[in-house]
Amino acid sequence: MIGWIIVIVVLLVMFLIPVGIAAWILSVYYNKQEKMLRDEAEAHRKILDGTYDRIWNNIKQRTGISEEYRRSFNDIYPDLIDQSINNEAFVDWILDCNPDFDPNEYVPLLESIALDREKFITHQRRMLALIKDHRLLVSGKPAKWLIHDCSAIQYVPMDTDFARWGRRI
């Protein structure tokens, strides 16, 4: 009888130790993947936030608009990113903020905004893909049992036509 108990204990130990080691290795791997996705998403969030400041500073510098108009810039910023603001409305906003605006600066300003817009769109697409990848990682088995932090990456895409399209990625 004692011999059978020893055999059962030895078999259990031989089975449980490899299972425990495998679970630990998978836990380290999945937690590393989750942290990497979260860190990359945070980097893209900083880039996306920086786009706002870069466009504002560029407009302010090229048009001579003062800092007091930053609030009204908040209203047109989504339309600038979405390209839904028309040239006339943008020029009217600039002239309302600075009637002495030099029209020769308008084309270089638009070119600069177009470059920043492309960067924003690229980074927002990547951010949405990271959120999707993270959601898939933390909801899949066995990862969801082994990952320490399964909370979602918080990000609200800019409400533009692109953002609505981007959510379906």
N, C-alpha and C positions, 0 to 999 in steps of 0.2 A: 504493500500500500504506500509506504513512504517513497519507494522507488518511482511509482507513478506520479506522485506529487512533485518530486524533483524533476522528472522529465517534463511535466506540464509547466513548471516554473521556468526551466531552462528554455523551453520552446517559446513561452511568452516573452521572456527577456530577449531572446534572439529576434523575435518579431517586433517588439516595441521599440527597441533601440534604433533599428534602421528607420522605422516609421517616424520616430521623434527627430532623428537627424534630418530626414527628408523634409519634415514639416518646418524645422528651423531654417534649413537652406531656402525653401520656398518663401518663408516669411521675410528673410533678409532680402531676397530678390524682389518680391512684390513691393515691399516698403521702399526699397531703393528706386524702383520704377515710379511709384506714386510721388515720392519726394522730387524726383527729377521733373515729372510733369508739372507739379505745383510750382517749382522754382522757375521753370521756363515760362509758365503762364504769368508769374509775377513780373518777370523781365519784360514780357510783351505788354503787360498792363502799364508799366512805367514808360515804355516807348509810346504807347497810345496816348497816355496823359501828356507826354512831352510834345506830341504833335500839335496839340492845342496851343501850348506855349510858344512853340516855334512859329506857327502860322500867325498868332497874335503879334509876336515881336516883329516878324517880317512885315506885316501890314502896318504896324505902328511906325516902324522905321522908314518904310518906303512912302507912306502917305502923310506922315507928320501928325497922325492922330494921337491925342493925349490919352493917358491911362484912364481918365474918367469915362471913356467910351467902352471900356472892357465889358461892362454889363450888356450893352447893346450888341457887342460882338458875340456874346453867348447865344443870342437869339438867331444869328445868321450862321454860326459855326456848323451846325448839322447840315444846313443847305449847301455850304461850301464843300463839305466832305462828300455830300451826295450828288453834287453838280446840279442840284435842282434850283439854285439861285441863278437868275438870269443876269446878264452883264449890266443891264440897265438898273436893276434893283441894287446890285452891288455897288455900282458907281454912285447911285443916289445915296446909299448909306455912307460911302466914303465922303461925298460932298457935304452931307449933313454934319458929319463929324469934323471935317476940315474943308471949308469952302475954297481954300488956297491950294488945293491938291493939284500937282503937276500931272497932266494927263499922259505925259511921256513915260511915266512910271507904271502905268496901268498894265501894259503887256508883260513887262518883266515880273510884275507882281503876280499876274495870273499864271505865268510859267512856273514860278516858284511854288505857288499854291498847288498847282497840278502835280508837281513832284512830291510834295508832302501828302497830297491826297492818295497818290499811288502807294506810298509807304504805309499810310494809315490802313488802306484797304488790304494790303498784303499782311500786315500785322494783325488786323482784326480777323482775317480768314484763318491765320495760324492760331490765334487765340481761341476761336470757335472750334477748330480741329483739336486743340489741346484739351479743351473742356469735354469734347466728345470722347477722346481717348481716355481721359481720366474717368469719366462716367462708366465707360465700358470696363476699365480695369477694376474699379472698386465694386462693380456689380456682378462681376464674373466669379464663378467658383473655381478653385478654392481661394482665390485672392481675397474675396470679401470676408472670409473667415480669418485671414492672416494679416491684413493691413490694419495698422493702428488707427489711422485717421481716414475714415471713409467719407468725410464731409465734402460736399461739392465745392468746386472752385467758383467763387462768387465773381460774376462779371455781367454787367448789363450792356449788351451791344448798343451802339448808337442807333437810334430809331430812324433809319433811313431805308430807302429801297434796298440798298446793299445789305443792311443788317437783316432785313426780312428775308432776303435771298440767302444770306449766309447762315441763318439758323437751320436751314434745311440741308446743310452740308453733311 
